[in-house]
Amino acid sequence: MWIVLFSINFYGGYFMHQQPLPGYPASHGCVRLLMTDAEKLFKWVRVRDAVTVVRDSGV
């Protein structure tokens, strides 16, 4: 069972949330974040804030 902390729904069933980073693609579309980043973002955003997700192919 996964415990998903600091979850932010940004589109339909897609979320940004704290989750261990496995080092390989392992998501159906959610954005996995480190705990510290997820907590900061969760406390910073407000309901209905616009969210843009951009793929950085340089990583």
C-alpha positions as CSV (number, residue, x, y, z in Angstrom):
1,M,0.0,0.0,0.0
2,W,1.3,3.4,-1.0
3,I,0.9,6.5,1.3
4,V,0.8,9.5,-0.9
5,L,1.6,12.7,0.9
6,F,1.2,16.4,-0.2
7,S,-1.0,15.5,-3.2
8,I,-2.0,18.2,-5.7
9,N,-4.5,17.3,-8.4
10,F,-3.6,19.3,-11.5
11,Y,-5.7,17.6,-14.2
12,G,-8.3,14.8,-14.1
13,G,-6.6,11.9,-12.4
14,Y,-3.1,13.3,-12.6
15,F,-1.4,14.5,-9.4
16,M,1.9,15.9,-8.2
17,H,2.8,14.2,-4.9
18,Q,5.5,12.8,-2.7
19,Q,6.6,9.4,-3.8
20,P,9.9,7.5,-3.8
21,L,11.7,8.1,-7.1
22,P,12.5,4.7,-8.5
23,G,15.0,5.9,-11.1
24,Y,12.9,4.7,-14.1
25,P,9.5,5.6,-15.6
26,A,6.9,4.1,-13.2
27,S,3.9,6.3,-13.4
28,H,0.8,6.6,-15.4
29,G,1.3,10.4,-15.6
30,C,1.6,11.7,-12.1
31,V,4.6,13.8,-11.2
32,R,6.6,12.3,-8.4
33,L,8.4,14.7,-6.0
34,L,10.9,14.4,-3.2
35,M,9.3,14.8,0.2
36,T,10.8,18.3,0.8
37,D,9.8,19.6,-2.6
38,A,6.3,18.1,-2.4
39,E,5.7,19.7,1.0
40,K,7.0,23.2,-0.1
41,L,4.9,23.1,-3.2
42,F,1.8,21.9,-1.4
43,K,2.0,24.7,1.1
44,W,2.7,27.3,-1.6
45,V,-0.1,26.6,-4.2
46,R,-3.7,27.5,-3.8
47,V,-6.9,25.9,-5.1
48,R,-7.4,26.8,-8.8
49,D,-3.8,28.0,-9.3
50,A,-2.7,27.3,-12.9
51,V,-0.3,24.5,-13.4
52,T,2.0,23.9,-16.4
53,V,4.0,20.6,-16.6
54,V,6.9,20.8,-18.9
55,R,9.1,17.8,-19.9
56,D,12.8,18.6,-19.7
57,S,14.5,16.4,-22.2
58,G,17.9,17.5,-21.0
59,V,17.7,15.4,-17.8
